[in-house]
Amino acid sequence: MAFDLTLNRLQILDRIAIQEGVMLEKIQGNFLSFPFKKDLFDLIIFNGSLEWIGSGREEVVSIREIQLNALKKAREILKKDGKLYIGIENSIGAKYIMGTPDDHTGISHLMYLSEEKANQKFEQSNNNLLPAKTWSLAEYYQLFDEAGFQTVKTYGCFPDYKLIRQMVEIDDVNRYILTGHLDVQEYNGANGEIVEHQEELRSIYTTLAKNNVAHLFCPSYGFVLTGKVG
């Protein structure tokens, strides 16, 4: 089943499903307010959607607060042994620190700021509220924990979660880089163009891996979560 706030995206998904020969049930609605039954799903996937779920919020509410509420709802509607998969960018991905524009706003040096500072920077150029927010690895773990989830698996996704070419378990990322297995070009998620200075980016990954911290700077992550017992 595909669930989305906009009819246009559901129509796109429908065309993709037809091309892939897949039967797809579609629902248009707001995930936060839709009256799902509890203990309903074996699997829920937030692939590129959790960061956007605060779009259109009131100014007094933070994106993180809405993300936390969405995760808590996902926890309620998952079956006891159900899984939640989240694909999402890393706010301190190496390419973003180097200045690659943010995928969601097209603005450089934005997402690694606090939500308050990022919102201020976005408002200065757009006169509107920040539409999306991503986080670092430790911040994701904290968010999941607060929502009642435990992390079963974490993967570093290269070049990102949307078009995965290499998906590496988080504990293997540093070794993977140092043994020369990382072989993808990263791109600008805002316009699809290949990021400049690929060699410099690769060198940065190598240095980070030698310091055993490259896993903290992956461009994107894939998380497999399950509800805490009790």
Buried (B, 14 or more C-beta within 10 A) or exposed (E): EBBBBEEEBBEEBBEEBEEEEEEEEBEBEEBEEEEBEEEEBEEBBBEBBBBBBBBEBEEEEBBBEBBBBBBEBBBBBBEEEBBBBBBBBBBBBBBBBBEBBBBBBBBBBBBBBEBEEBBEBBEEEEEEBBBBBBBBBEBBBEBBEEBBBEBEEBBBBBBBBBEBEBBBEBEBBBEBBBEEEBEBEBBBBBEEEEBEBBEEBBEBBBEBBEEEEBBBBBBBBBBBBBBEEE
